[in-house]
Amino acid sequence: MAVDIESYGDPDRTTPHRLTIRDGLDHALRRAFDEARVPWFDCRHETPVTAHSS
Protein backbone atom coordinates (compact mmCIF):
# COMPACT_ATOMS: atom_id res chain seq x y z
CA MET A 1 0.00 0.00 0.00
CA ALA A 2 1.20 3.50 -0.72
CA VAL A 3 -0.42 6.73 0.37
CA ASP A 4 0.26 10.32 -0.50
CA ILE A 5 -0.85 13.70 0.78
CA GLU A 6 -1.92 15.82 -2.18
CA SER A 7 0.00 19.09 -2.49
CA TYR A 8 2.01 18.32 0.64
CA GLY A 9 4.82 20.62 -0.49
CA ASP A 10 2.52 23.49 -1.46
CA PRO A 11 4.29 26.71 -0.43
CA ASP A 12 1.04 27.96 1.14
CA ARG A 13 1.21 25.14 3.70
CA THR A 14 3.16 25.96 6.80
CA THR A 15 5.13 23.45 8.85
CA PRO A 16 2.33 23.27 11.46
CA HIS A 17 -0.14 22.52 8.62
CA ARG A 18 2.07 19.73 7.30
CA LEU A 19 2.59 18.23 10.76
CA THR A 20 -1.14 18.27 11.47
CA ILE A 21 -2.01 16.65 8.13
CA ARG A 22 0.65 13.98 8.47
CA ASP A 23 -0.31 13.25 12.08
CA GLY A 24 -3.96 12.84 11.04
CA LEU A 25 -3.02 10.48 8.21
CA ASP A 26 -0.84 8.45 10.56
CA HIS A 27 -3.69 8.09 13.07
CA ALA A 28 -6.19 7.14 10.35
CA LEU A 29 -3.87 4.50 8.88
CA ARG A 30 -3.07 2.99 12.28
CA ARG A 31 -6.80 2.78 13.08
CA ALA A 32 -7.56 1.19 9.70
CA PHE A 33 -4.76 -1.35 10.08
CA ASP A 34 -5.95 -2.17 13.60
CA GLU A 35 -9.52 -2.68 12.40
CA ALA A 36 -8.23 -4.92 9.59
CA ARG A 37 -6.13 -6.81 12.17
CA VAL A 38 -2.92 -6.04 10.32
CA PRO A 39 -0.14 -5.41 12.85
CA TRP A 40 1.15 -1.90 12.17
CA PHE A 41 4.69 -2.61 13.35
CA ASP A 42 4.96 -5.74 11.21
CA CYS A 43 4.71 -3.45 8.16
CA ARG A 44 7.40 -1.25 6.68
CA HIS A 45 6.41 2.38 7.16
CA GLU A 46 7.77 5.83 7.78
CA THR A 47 7.18 7.17 11.24
CA PRO A 48 6.06 10.78 10.95
CA VAL A 49 7.64 13.59 12.87
CA THR A 50 4.75 15.15 14.76
CA ALA A 51 4.26 18.30 16.72
CA HIS A 52 4.08 16.07 19.80
CA SER A 53 7.51 14.48 19.25
CA SER A 54 10.49 15.64 21.28
C-alpha atoms as an extended CHARMM CRD file, in Angstrom:
* protein
*
        54  EXT
         1         1  MET       CA              0.0000000000        0.0000000000        0.0000000000  PROA      1               0.0000000000
         2         2  ALA       CA              1.1990000000        3.4990000000       -0.7220000000  PROA      2               0.0000000000
         3         3  VAL       CA             -0.4200000000        6.7260000000        0.3700000000  PROA      3               0.0000000000
         4         4  ASP       CA              0.2620000000       10.3220000000       -0.4970000000  PROA      4               0.0000000000
         5         5  ILE       CA             -0.8550000000       13.6950000000        0.7750000000  PROA      5               0.0000000000
         6         6  GLU       CA             -1.9160000000       15.8160000000       -2.1760000000  PROA      6               0.0000000000
         7         7  SER       CA             -0.0030000000       19.0940000000       -2.4900000000  PROA      7               0.0000000000
         8         8  TYR       CA              2.0120000000       18.3210000000        0.6420000000  PROA      8               0.0000000000
         9         9  GLY       CA              4.8180000000       20.6150000000       -0.4860000000  PROA      9               0.0000000000
        10        10  ASP       CA              2.5180000000       23.4920000000       -1.4640000000  PROA      10              0.0000000000
        11        11  PRO       CA              4.2850000000       26.7130000000       -0.4320000000  PROA      11              0.0000000000
        12        12  ASP       CA              1.0400000000       27.9610000000        1.1430000000  PROA      12              0.0000000000
        13        13  ARG       CA              1.2090000000       25.1420000000        3.7020000000  PROA      13              0.0000000000
        14        14  THR       CA              3.1640000000       25.9640000000        6.8040000000  PROA      14              0.0000000000
        15        15  THR       CA              5.1340000000       23.4530000000        8.8490000000  PROA      15              0.0000000000
        16        16  PRO       CA              2.3330000000       23.2660000000       11.4580000000  PROA      16              0.0000000000
        17        17  HSD       CA             -0.1440000000       22.5210000000        8.6200000000  PROA      17              0.0000000000
        18        18  ARG       CA              2.0720000000       19.7270000000        7.2970000000  PROA      18              0.0000000000
        19        19  LEU       CA              2.5860000000       18.2270000000       10.7600000000  PROA      19              0.0000000000
        20        20  THR       CA             -1.1440000000       18.2670000000       11.4660000000  PROA      20              0.0000000000
        21        21  ILE       CA             -2.0070000000       16.6520000000        8.1330000000  PROA      21              0.0000000000
        22        22  ARG       CA              0.6500000000       13.9800000000        8.4710000000  PROA      22              0.0000000000
        23        23  ASP       CA             -0.3110000000       13.2470000000       12.0850000000  PROA      23              0.0000000000
        24        24  GLY       CA             -3.9570000000       12.8420000000       11.0410000000  PROA      24              0.0000000000
        25        25  LEU       CA             -3.0240000000       10.4850000000        8.2070000000  PROA      25              0.0000000000
        26        26  ASP       CA             -0.8440000000        8.4450000000       10.5640000000  PROA      26              0.0000000000
        27        27  HSD       CA             -3.6930000000        8.0850000000       13.0740000000  PROA      27              0.0000000000
        28        28  ALA       CA             -6.1910000000        7.1410000000       10.3530000000  PROA      28              0.0000000000
        29        29  LEU       CA             -3.8740000000        4.5050000000        8.8780000000  PROA      29              0.0000000000
        30        30  ARG       CA             -3.0740000000        2.9880000000       12.2840000000  PROA      30              0.0000000000
        31        31  ARG       CA             -6.7970000000        2.7750000000       13.0790000000  PROA      31              0.0000000000
        32        32  ALA       CA             -7.5620000000        1.1860000000        9.6960000000  PROA      32              0.0000000000
        33        33  PHE       CA             -4.7580000000       -1.3530000000       10.0750000000  PROA      33              0.0000000000
        34        34  ASP       CA             -5.9450000000       -2.1750000000       13.5950000000  PROA      34              0.0000000000
        35        35  GLU       CA             -9.5210000000       -2.6850000000       12.4040000000  PROA      35              0.0000000000
        36        36  ALA       CA             -8.2300000000       -4.9170000000        9.5880000000  PROA      36              0.0000000000
        37        37  ARG       CA             -6.1280000000       -6.8130000000       12.1690000000  PROA      37              0.0000000000
        38        38  VAL       CA             -2.9170000000       -6.0390000000       10.3200000000  PROA      38              0.0000000000
        39        39  PRO       CA             -0.1420000000       -5.4110000000       12.8460000000  PROA      39              0.0000000000
        40        40  TRP       CA              1.1530000000       -1.8980000000       12.1670000000  PROA      40              0.0000000000
        41        41  PHE       CA              4.6850000000       -2.6080000000       13.3470000000  PROA      41              0.0000000000
        42        42  ASP       CA              4.9600000000       -5.7440000000       11.2060000000  PROA      42              0.0000000000
        43        43  CYS       CA              4.7100000000       -3.4530000000        8.1600000000  PROA      43              0.0000000000
        44        44  ARG       CA              7.3960000000       -1.2460000000        6.6810000000  PROA      44              0.0000000000
        45        45  HSD       CA              6.4090000000        2.3760000000        7.1560000000  PROA      45              0.0000000000
        46        46  GLU       CA              7.7700000000        5.8280000000        7.7780000000  PROA      46              0.0000000000
        47        47  THR       CA              7.1820000000        7.1710000000       11.2410000000  PROA      47              0.0000000000
        48        48  PRO       CA              6.0600000000       10.7810000000       10.9480000000  PROA      48              0.0000000000
        49        49  VAL       CA              7.6440000000       13.5860000000       12.8720000000  PROA      49              0.0000000000
        50        50  THR       CA              4.7490000000       15.1470000000       14.7630000000  PROA      50              0.0000000000
        51        51  ALA       CA              4.2590000000       18.3020000000       16.7170000000  PROA      51              0.0000000000
        52        52  HSD       CA              4.0820000000       16.0690000000       19.8010000000  PROA      52              0.0000000000
        53        53  SER       CA              7.5090000000       14.4820000000       19.2490000000  PROA      53              0.0000000000
        54        54  SER       CA             10.4910000000       15.6420000000       21.2840000000  PROA      54              0.0000000000
